[in-house]
Amino acid sequence: MVKLFLDSAILDEIKAVKKIGILDGVTTNPSLIKKSVDKLKGEESKGVDIESYIKEMLEVCGERPVSLEVIGVSFEEMVREGKLLYEKFGKYGNVYVKIPVNTCMEEECSMEGDGIRAIAELSKNNIPVNCTLVFTPEQALLAAKAGAKFVSPFMGREDDYIREMNRIKFDKTDYFPAKGIKKGEKVLDDDGIVSGVDLVDGCVKILSKNRFECEVLAASIRSTRQFREAVKVGADIVTLPYGVFIESLGHAKTIEGMKKFSEDVVEEYAELLRGRK
Ligand code: G3P
């Protein structure tokens, strides 16, 4: 059964989704941690105790996996930080260490594979790894082979990239068709990948065909439709921003139906349900 994660480091959001009763895990990254720290700084004048904050986040999540990302870019730094995160917070909950598939930040990369090496090293030490910033099924395959427990293809950002490469103006939440965008006879692509959904589909097919014990965690989801499409192509896990989680519960016809049912309640039926007879 597909698992639903929350893509947020905001405690109130985590608690709210947990309360609904359908939370399977949480994913964070440095940008999401920044968002929660900025929010806390706005609420309280005293400094933010990030260690206690993360500890509480893990305690709230209990057995559910919580991904915490490293910030180092070399093999040594990532392994050290991964072990630190796991050792410091592992006793409070179920920590997954998030490692980028490749930490190169230049146009020209030597592709020494620091990310993959770090995944292999941490996995060898029984530290569960979520491999992040995945944009090709090949990256997912290498990460799975190195022992990653989750691979995170970034759907929304793949769609952004296809539009950026083709100078198409867009808003981040604009729908991008799962089958891609046609320009003349050609469907626009990123080395054969036509959309974020297609990227997830490729990862699912390659990992399941090769029977890796690694789950595809569809990330960078910006809309309910993208959420639906990720599940349809077989993502094992989808991680949703809080807004998408809540939006997924709504529909104009659900509201209309609710109003009508409420209007039509007869006194006899209401009395029965009050339990007074
Ligand atoms: O799960 C990854 C996510 O936080 C990135 O989302 O919308 O910034 O691409 P986004």
Residues whose N, C-alpha, C, O or C-beta is under 5 A from the ligand:
A	BS01	G3P	D7 G156 R157 A219 S220
